[in-house]
Amino acid sequence: MSGRPLDVLEESLEESVTVHLKDGEEFTGVLTGYDQHMNIVLEGEDTIIIRGDNVVTIKP
């Protein structure tokens, strides 16, 4: 995967990803949505919405 960040997110839709946040927290789930601000929606045991300005990395 390479390219612009939103292109990478598009390629990762409906796949399992791990998201690392600025405060050290880590979430793993299926990426089900995102927007132009890189706010993301993860589905797992619960639905999690993460603000894009808190995200450090997203790994497939």
Backbone as a ProteinNet text record, in pm:
[ID]
protein_1_A
[PRIMARY]
MSGRPLDVLEESLEESVTVHLKDGEEFTGVLTGYDQHMNIVLEGEDTIIIRGDNVVTIKP
[TERTIARY]
83.1	0	86.9	56.6	124.9	34.2	64.7	-17.1	-61.8	-162.7	-216.8	-289.3	-290.6	-352.7	-497	-577.5	-717	-728.9	-635	-633.6	-601.9	-509.4	-474.1	-594.4	-666.1	-786.1	-890	-907.2	-1003.7	-968.8	-840.7	-795.7	-814.5	-820.6	-832.3	-975.8	-1073.2	-1213.4	-1252.9	-1331.3	-1381.9	-1271.2	-1154.2	-1044.9	-1008.5	-946	-904	-781.5	-785.7	-674.5	-649.4	-528.7	-493.5	-462.3	-526.7	-510.8	-439	-329.1	-253.6	-284.7	-316.9	-353	-239.4	-248.1	-145.6	-123.6	-230.4	-217.7	-168.4	-132.3	-79.1	-182.5	-311	-414.4	-405.2	-456.4	-454.3	-589.3	-647	-774.3	-757.3	-821	-820.6	-964.9	-995.1	-1129.3	-1134.6	-1253.2	-1273.4	-1305.5	-1229	-1250.8	-1375.8	-1480.1	-1606.2	-1638.3	-1561.8	-1587	-1481.6	-1475.6	-1383.6	-1434.1	-1377.9	-1412.6	-1286.2	-1301.8	-1187.8	-1096.7	-1144.5	-1063.7	-992.5	-1006.7	-951.2	-1013.5	-1135.4	-1212.7	-1248.1	-1236	-1258.5	-1358.9	-1422.8	-1518.8	-1465.4	-1451	-1407.2	-1521.7	-1542.5	-1641.6	-1568.3	-1614.2	-1559.6	-1664.5	-1625.3	-1724.3	-1819.1	-1765.1	-1841.8	-1808.5	-1887.4	-1855.2	-1777.9	-1662.6	-1576.9	-1557.8	-1578.7	-1552	-1432.8	-1329.2	-1205.9	-1181.4	-1159.4	-1127.5	-991.2	-984	-861.7	-742.9	-766.2	-653.1	-588.1	-646.3	-587.1	-505.9	-516.8	-455.1	-308	-222.3	-80.8	-54	-98.7	-80.1	-202.4	-220.3	-320	-247.8	-250.2	-179.3	-277.9	-265	-352.4	-314.4
-118.8	0	124.3	215	343.5	444.6	569	673.9	772.4	846.9	946.8	877.9	940.7	875.9	832.5	915	876.2	761	749.6	635.8	506.7	516.6	399.5	357.4	453.6	420.4	353.2	402.7	343.7	197.1	169.2	32.2	-57.5	1.9	-75	-92.5	-33.9	-47.1	-193.6	-225.3	-360.1	-460.2	-410.7	-497.4	-462.6	-556.2	-535	-443.6	-343.1	-249.9	-227.2	-180.5	-139.3	9.3	84.5	229.3	266.6	340.8	389.6	537.9	578.1	717.1	789.9	921.7	1005.9	972.8	935	906.9	765.2	690.1	556.1	445.2	482.2	379.5	314.4	192.6	116.8	48.4	58.1	-5.9	-92.8	-209.8	-299	-329.9	-325	-354.9	-346	-365.4	-357	-211.8	-155.6	-18	-14.3	50.8	55.2	191.6	293.7	426.5	527.2	635.2	745.8	868.2	985.4	1106.5	1182.8	1299.5	1377	1427.3	1425.4	1467.2	1348.1	1231.9	1105.5	1061.3	1109.8	1050.3	910.2	810.9	674.8	601.5	501.3	416.7	274	215.3	76.1	-6.3	-123.5	-218	-335.4	-378	-494.5	-539.3	-558.5	-587.9	-469.8	-349.9	-225.6	-145.3	-42	52.7	167	198.8	304.2	409.6	535.6	648	723.3	740.1	803.1	929	1040.3	1166.4	1156.7	1203.5	1194.5	1265.6	1374.4	1448.1	1375.3	1262.6	1181.9	1064.3	1037.5	918.7	944.1	849	853.2	760.6	633.5	538.6	448.5	399.7	298.3	189.4	67.9	-43.7	-153.3	-203.6	-315.7	-444.7
0	0	0	-88	-86.6	-152.5	-131.9	-190.4	-85.3	-123.5	-32.6	82.8	201.3	318	295.2	229.9	209	110.7	16.5	-75.6	0.4	94.8	176	260.2	317.7	394.7	306.3	184.8	91.4	64.1	45.9	20.5	142.6	262.5	386.2	433.9	362.3	403.3	411.3	514.8	539.4	573.4	612.9	656.9	800.4	868.4	1006.5	1009.4	1096.5	1113	1261.6	1293.1	1428.6	1424.4	1513.3	1518.4	1647.9	1635.7	1751.2	1768.1	1891.4	1921	1991.9	1993.5	2056.6	2203	2274	2417.8	2447.4	2342.2	2360.6	2350.6	2345.6	2331	2193.5	2186.4	2061.1	2044.7	1925	1895.3	1771.8	1774	1658.5	1622.3	1493.9	1446.6	1296	1241.6	1097.9	1062.7	971.5	926.4	839.7	889.8	815.3	758.1	797.5	742.5	782.2	706.4	733.3	658.4	690.7	616.4	579.8	519.2	469.9	581.4	706.9	821.5	885.2	824.1	872.6	1005.3	1034.1	1142.2	1093.2	1179.7	1134.1	1222.1	1163.5	1233.6	1230.1	1349.1	1362.4	1418.7	1362.7	1413.4	1473.5	1586.8	1655.3	1753.5	1878.6	1982.1	1996.6	1980.2	1983.3	1858.3	1832.2	1725.9	1789.3	1731.5	1785.1	1677.3	1715	1625	1682.2	1599.8	1645.7	1563.8	1634.5	1566.7	1500.3	1377.8	1300.2	1361.5	1437.9	1495.1	1613.1	1657.8	1764.3	1711.3	1580.6	1521.1	1490.8	1531.7	1498.4	1380.2	1390.8	1280.9	1265.8	1144.2	1113.3	1037.1	1094.6	1031.4	992.1	871.1	828.8	900.4
[MASK]
++++++++++++++++++++++++++++++++++++++++++++++++++++++++++++

